[in-house]
Amino acid sequence: MFGSTGILIALIVVTIALVAVFLVRSSITAGATGKILAFVSLCALPALCIGTGMSFQNQRSKQTQFCISCHQLQGKSLYLLNPNYIPAHHFQDHLVPPDKACFTCHTDYAIYGPFRDKVKGLWNMGIQYLSTPPKTIHIAGGYNNVECLQCHAGTRDFEDHLKSMAPIALLETNKVSCISCHNLIHSVSEVDHMKMWAGGPALMSRASGSSSPAPAKAKPGTKAGASKASAGSSAGAATAAGGKGIFNSHGCSGCHGVNGGGGVGPALTHISSQYPPAKLTALLKAPTAKMKAAGMVPLTLNAADMKALVSYITSLGGASPASAAAPSASGASSPALANAKAGAKPGASTARLTKFEAKGKVIFQAHGCAGCHGTGGAGGTAAAPALAGTGKHLPPALLMEILKHPTALMQEGGMPPVSVNSDELKALVAYVSAISALKSNPN
């Protein structure tokens, strides 16, 4: 880039010098040679300077630093320490060139796109300087799926998941948007209170002029064991309190919601009834492939912090594993223990779909629900959690109402209102309610 700058400066200097000569001694142009030199200095060289300058600025405008010099909050969101955010994941893992991260995914935007997009860019610039920009800024016309497909189409991972996505023809024609499922993009409202990644190139510091090499980390949470109590129950409460600080400082609430109540990731309020502390610890250290696909990263904590975090998650609600596996007072075994003795997985059942529920399954698949919630509702994208257990928490009437009128959070995650007739809606609700009663593979 320095070489291009030097060439451009040299051309400008030569052009100015020749123009000055002809202005001072116009008699030079009397001869044929003088006319040729005048044409070069007054026409050819200025055109060459303009062309070289435009080429140089076009290359410069593709640099990430150039984009985030104005879009500073979007630039900061590249450093969110949460792999569910698509730009952050692509930027931090170099799935796109870090020095051209913005351009790679926005090649048709404003100065890069056709004339119509350039006009919109000039209009937005006018609003920036002459008026008040809106609080929420949207890309005019929506995000073009071509920007995703130019890299992902034809890859092994993409081809392996085609069955759980909308038909490729709908994606290619933008009738179904990629971000209807992958909707965690630039979260400019969260960059100031989420944990940030401190590694990688210091693009932000160079763009903003800050002396720090990267966005600062969030304040660490309270260490486990900071306060001890004599009684065992008090000690456990103190440990759980320390775990809450770790839960918040590591950005867990960004997916699982405040106090583990659920967000783009599943709620953790009944995790203790599914996993004993030892197994939960193992999962946090080494998530399953399905958890990783949903954005879960391995946690690297010392033994005390991990114990505090597990204690906090276990305290969020639900029966303890010990009580779930213990026989009842009458001597009868609990359902979980009975399943365990029979060789079934905890929480599994031998229930099968009724004809009415099977009809709901067909509707589930036909309306593309599996594209987000996964095959059989087993979980797909980070914004669409698994549906197992839905029937336990939501009665049919409430579930039916939510499907017809999704909450604001669900709509932000890409959930549209379900438009089917009454009988089809009842069948769909019956199927979703039955998912938690099926075996691990409801298909």
C-alpha positions in Angstrom: 0.0 0.0 0.0 2.9 2.3 0.7 4.2 1.8 -2.8 0.8 2.7 -4.3 0.8 5.9 -2.2 4.3 6.8 -3.3 3.4 6.3 -7.0 0.3 8.4 -6.6 2.2 11.3 -4.9 4.9 11.2 -7.6 2.3 11.4 -10.4 0.6 14.4 -8.7 3.9 16.2 -8.2 5.0 15.7 -11.8 1.5 16.8 -13.1 1.6 20.0 -10.9 5.1 20.8 -12.0 4.4 20.4 -15.8 1.1 22.4 -15.5 3.1 25.2 -13.7 5.7 25.2 -16.5 3.0 25.6 -19.2 1.2 28.3 -17.3 4.5 30.3 -16.9 5.8 29.7 -20.4 2.8 29.2 -22.6 5.0 29.8 -25.7 6.3 26.2 -25.4 3.0 25.0 -26.9 3.8 26.7 -30.2 5.6 23.6 -31.6 4.3 20.1 -32.1 6.4 18.7 -29.2 5.0 21.4 -26.9 1.5 20.6 -27.8 2.1 16.9 -27.1 3.6 17.8 -23.7 0.7 20.1 -22.9 -1.8 17.4 -23.7 0.1 14.9 -21.5 0.4 17.4 -18.6 -3.1 18.9 -18.8 -5.2 15.8 -19.8 -3.4 12.5 -19.6 -1.5 12.9 -16.3 -4.6 14.3 -14.4 -6.7 11.4 -15.7 -4.0 9.0 -14.7 -3.8 10.6 -11.2 -7.6 10.4 -10.8 -7.7 6.7 -11.9 -4.8 5.7 -9.7 -6.3 7.6 -6.7 -9.7 5.9 -7.2 -8.0 2.5 -7.4 -6.0 3.2 -4.3 -9.1 4.4 -2.4 -11.1 1.4 -3.6 -8.5 -1.0 -2.2 -8.3 1.0 1.0 -12.1 0.9 1.5 -11.9 -2.9 1.5 -9.8 -2.8 4.7 -11.5 -3.6 8.0 -9.9 -0.6 9.6 -11.5 1.7 7.0 -15.0 0.3 7.7 -14.8 0.4 11.5 -13.4 4.0 11.5 -17.1 4.9 11.1 -18.9 1.8 12.2 -17.1 1.6 15.5 -19.7 -0.4 17.5 -20.0 -3.0 14.7 -16.2 -3.2 14.8 -16.2 -3.8 18.5 -18.8 -6.6 18.1 -16.2 -8.5 16.1 -14.5 -9.1 19.4 -17.5 -10.5 21.3 -16.3 -13.6 23.1 -19.4 -15.5 22.0 -19.2 -17.9 19.0 -23.0 -17.6 18.4 -22.4 -14.1 16.9 -21.7 -14.8 13.3 -19.3 -11.9 12.5 -17.3 -12.5 15.7 -17.0 -16.2 15.0 -15.9 -15.6 11.4 -13.5 -12.8 12.3 -11.8 -14.4 15.3 -11.4 -17.9 13.7 -10.2 -16.4 10.4 -13.1 -17.9 8.4 -12.8 -14.6 6.5 -9.6 -12.6 6.0 -9.3 -10.4 9.2 -8.0 -7.4 7.3 -11.0 -7.6 4.9 -13.6 -9.0 7.2 -16.3 -6.4 6.5 -15.8 -6.4 2.8 -15.9 -10.2 2.5 -19.5 -10.3 3.9 -20.7 -7.0 2.5 -19.4 -7.0 -1.1 -22.7 -5.5 -2.4 -23.1 -2.8 0.2 -22.9 0.9 -0.6 -19.6 1.8 -2.2 -19.1 -1.8 -3.4 -22.5 -2.4 -4.9 -24.4 -1.2 -8.0 -25.3 2.4 -8.6 -28.6 2.1 -6.5 -26.6 1.0 -3.4 -24.1 3.8 -3.9 -26.9 6.3 -3.9 -28.3 4.8 -0.7 -24.9 5.1 0.8 -24.7 8.8 0.0 -28.1 9.3 1.4 -27.1 7.6 4.7 -24.0 9.8 4.8 -26.2 12.9 4.4 -28.3 11.7 7.3 -25.2 11.2 9.4 -24.0 14.8 9.0 -27.3 16.7 8.4 -29.8 14.9 10.5 -30.2 12.4 13.3 -29.5 8.7 12.4 -32.1 6.2 13.6 -31.4 4.2 16.7 -31.6 0.9 14.8 -29.9 0.7 11.4 -31.0 -1.9 8.9 -29.4 -2.9 5.6 -31.7 -1.5 2.9 -33.4 -4.5 1.2 -32.1 -6.9 3.8 -29.0 -9.1 3.8 -28.3 -10.9 0.5 -27.8 -14.7 0.9 -25.3 -14.6 -1.9 -22.8 -13.2 0.6 -23.2 -16.4 2.6 -23.4 -18.8 -0.3 -20.3 -17.5 -2.0 -18.3 -19.3 0.7 -20.6 -21.9 2.2 -22.3 -23.3 -0.9 -20.7 -26.6 -1.8 -18.8 -27.1 1.4 -19.0 -30.4 3.2 -20.5 -28.9 6.3 -23.2 -27.1 4.3 -24.0 -30.1 2.2 -24.3 -32.3 5.3 -27.0 -29.9 6.8 -29.0 -29.4 3.6 -31.8 -31.7 4.9 -32.4 -29.6 8.0 -32.4 -26.3 6.1 -34.8 -24.5 3.8 -34.6 -25.7 0.1 -31.5 -24.3 -1.6 -33.6 -22.7 -4.3 -35.3 -20.5 -1.7 -32.0 -19.5 -0.2 -30.5 -18.7 -3.6 -33.5 -16.4 -4.5 -33.6 -14.8 -1.0 -37.1 -16.0 -0.4 -35.8 -17.4 2.9 -33.1 -15.4 4.6 -30.0 -17.1 6.1 -30.3 -14.7 9.0 -33.8 -16.0 9.9 -31.9 -18.7 11.7 -28.4 -17.3 12.1 -29.7 -14.1 13.5 -27.0 -13.2 16.0 -25.1 -10.6 13.9 -23.7 -7.3 15.1 -25.1 -6.8 18.6 -24.1 -3.2 19.1 -26.2 -2.9 22.2 -24.3 -5.6 24.0 -20.6 -4.7 23.3 -20.2 -2.7 26.4 -21.3 -5.4 28.9 -20.2 -8.6 27.3 -16.9 -10.4 27.7 -14.5 -9.4 24.9 -11.7 -11.3 23.1 -8.4 -9.7 23.7 -6.3 -11.6 21.1 -5.8 -11.2 17.4 -4.7 -8.1 15.4 -5.3 -4.8 17.1 -7.5 -3.4 14.4 -9.7 -1.6 16.9 -6.9 0.2 18.6 -5.4 1.4 15.3 -8.8 2.6 14.0 -9.8 4.4 17.2 -6.4 5.7 18.2 -6.6 3.9 21.5 -3.4 2.9 23.2 -4.8 -0.5 24.3 -4.1 -3.4 21.9 -7.7 -4.7 22.0 -11.0 -4.2 23.7 -10.7 -4.6 27.4 -12.0 -7.7 29.1 -15.0 -7.6 31.3 -14.3 -7.6 35.0 -13.8 -11.1 36.3 -16.5 -12.6 38.4 -16.1 -13.4 42.1 -13.8 -16.3 42.8 -15.3 -19.4 44.2 -14.6 -19.9 47.9 -14.1 -16.2 48.6 -16.2 -16.5 51.7 -16.6 -19.6 53.8 -19.3 -20.4 56.3 -19.3 -22.9 59.1 -22.5 -24.7 58.1 -22.5 -26.9 55.1 -25.6 -25.3 53.6 -24.1 -21.8 54.0 -20.9 -22.9 52.4 -22.9 -24.3 49.4 -24.7 -21.0 49.1 -21.5 -19.1 49.1 -20.0 -21.4 46.5 -23.1 -21.0 44.3 -22.9 -17.2 44.7 -19.3 -17.3 43.4 -20.4 -19.5 40.5 -23.0 -16.8 39.5 -20.2 -14.3 39.1 -18.3 -16.8 36.9 -21.5 -17.5 34.9 -21.9 -13.8 34.2 -18.3 -12.9 33.5 -17.9 -15.7 31.0 -20.9 -14.6 29.0 -23.0 -17.6 29.8 -26.1 -15.4 30.3 -25.6 -14.1 26.7 -27.0 -17.4 25.4 -28.8 -19.1 28.4 -30.4 -15.9 29.7 -30.2 -14.0 33.0 -30.1 -16.5 35.9 -30.2 -19.4 33.3 -33.8 -18.7 32.4 -33.2 -19.3 28.7 -32.5 -17.2 25.7 -31.0 -18.3 22.4 -29.7 -21.3 24.3 -31.9 -23.6 26.4 -32.9 -22.8 30.0 -30.7 -24.3 32.7 -33.4 -24.3 35.4 -33.9 -28.1 35.5 -30.3 -29.1 34.5 -29.8 -30.8 37.9 -32.5 -33.3 37.2 -30.7 -34.4 34.1 -27.0 -34.3 35.0 -25.2 -35.0 38.3 -22.4 -32.6 39.2 -19.6 -34.9 37.9 -21.3 -35.3 34.5 -22.1 -31.6 34.2 -18.5 -30.8 35.0 -17.3 -33.1 32.2 -19.8 -31.6 29.7 -18.6 -28.0 30.6 -15.0 -29.1 30.0 -15.7 -31.1 26.8 -19.1 -30.2 25.2 -20.7 -32.7 22.9 -20.6 -32.2 19.1 -24.2 -31.0 19.2 -23.4 -28.5 21.9 -20.4 -27.2 19.9 -22.5 -26.8 16.8 -24.9 -24.7 18.8 -22.1 -22.4 19.9 -21.0 -23.9 23.2 -17.2 -23.6 23.9 -15.1 -25.7 26.3 -14.6 -23.9 29.6 -11.1 -23.7 31.0 -11.4 -23.0 34.7 -9.5 -24.1 37.7 -11.0 -26.7 40.0 -12.5 -24.2 42.5 -14.1 -22.0 39.8 -15.5 -25.0 38.0 -17.0 -26.4 41.3 -18.5 -23.0 42.0 -20.0 -22.7 38.5 -21.5 -26.3 38.7 -22.9 -25.5 42.1 -24.6 -22.4 40.8 -26.1 -24.1 37.7 -27.3 -27.0 39.9 -29.0 -24.5 42.3 -31.1 -22.9 39.5 -33.9 -25.4 40.0 -35.1 -28.9 39.4 -34.8 -32.1 41.5 -31.3 -33.2 42.4 -30.0 -36.3 40.6 -29.9 -38.2 43.9 -33.6 -37.6 44.6 -34.5 -38.3 41.0 -32.9 -41.7 41.2 -34.0 -42.6 44.7 -36.9 -45.0 45.4 -40.1 -43.4 46.6 -41.4 -43.8 50.2 -43.7 -46.6 49.1 -40.7 -48.6 47.7 -41.6 -48.1 44.1 -38.7 -47.0 41.8 -38.9 -43.6 40.1 -39.4 -43.5 36.3 -35.8 -42.5 35.8 -34.6 -45.5 37.8 -36.9 -47.8 36.0 -35.7 -46.6 32.6 -32.1 -47.0 33.8 -32.7 -50.6 34.9 -34.4 -51.3 31.5 -31.3 -50.0 29.7 -33.0 -46.8 28.5 -31.4 -43.4 28.6 -32.6 -41.1 31.5 -35.7 -39.2 30.4 -36.4 -41.6 27.5 -39.6 -43.4 26.9 -40.9 -46.1 24.7 -43.8 -43.9 23.6 -44.7 -43.8 19.9 -46.5 -41.2 17.8 -50.2 -41.5 17.5 -51.8 -40.9 14.1 -52.7 -37.4 15.1 -49.2 -36.6 16.4 -47.7 -38.1 13.2 -49.9 -35.6 11.2 -48.3 -32.9 13.3 -44.9 -34.2 12.5 -45.7 -33.9 8.7 -46.8 -30.3 9.3 -43.6 -29.7 11.4 -41.4 -30.8 8.5 -43.5 -29.2 5.7 -43.3 -25.7 7.3 -39.5 -25.9 7.7 -39.5 -26.0 11.5 -36.7 -28.6 11.3 -34.6 -25.9 9.5 -34.1 -24.1 12.9 -35.2 -26.6 15.6 -33.4 -29.6 14.0 -34.7 -32.9 12.8 -37.3 -34.2 15.2 -37.0 -31.0 17.3 -33.6 -32.1 18.6 -32.1 -28.7 18.3 -30.5 -26.9 15.4 -29.3 -23.3 15.4 -28.3 -21.4 18.5 -31.4 -19.2 18.1 -33.7 -22.2 18.0 -33.4 -24.5 21.0 -34.4 -28.2 21.2 -38.1 -28.7 21.8 -37.7 -31.7 24.2 -39.5 -30.8 27.4 -41.7 -28.2 25.8 -44.9 -30.2 26.6 -43.9 -30.3 30.3 -43.5 -26.5 30.6 -46.3 -25.3 28.2 -49.8 -26.6 28.2 -51.4 -27.2 24.8 -53.5 -24.0 24.9 -50.5 -21.8 25.8 -48.3 -23.5 23.2 -50.9 -23.0 20.6 -51.2 -19.3 21.4 -47.4 -18.9 21.3 -47.2 -20.6 17.9 -49.8 -18.2 16.5 -48.3 -15.2 18.3 -44.6 -15.7 19.0 -43.0 -13.5 21.7 -40.8 -10.6 20.8 -37.7 -12.7 21.8 -38.9 -15.5 19.5 -39.5 -13.1 16.7 -36.0 -11.7 17.1 -34.7 -15.2 16.8 -36.5 -15.6 13.4 -39.7 -17.4 14.6 -42.6 -16.4 12.3 -46.3 -16.8 13.3 -47.5 -20.3 12.3 -50.3 -19.9 9.7 -52.3 -23.2 9.5 -55.9 -24.1 10.1 -57.2 -25.1 13.6 -57.0 -28.8 13.1 -53.4 -28.6 11.7 -52.4 -26.4 14.6 -53.8 -28.9 17.1 -51.9 -31.7 15.4 -48.7 -29.6 15.4 -49.1 -28.8 19.1 -49.7 -32.5 19.8 -46.5 -33.5 18.0 -44.4 -30.8 19.8 -45.8 -31.8 23.1 -45.0 -35.5 22.4 -41.4 -34.9 21.5 -40.2 -35.0 25.1 -42.0 -38.4 25.5 -40.2 -40.0 22.6 -36.9 -41.8 22.5 -33.8 -39.8 21.8 -34.4 -40.2 18.1 -38.1 -39.4 17.4 -37.8 -40.3 13.8 
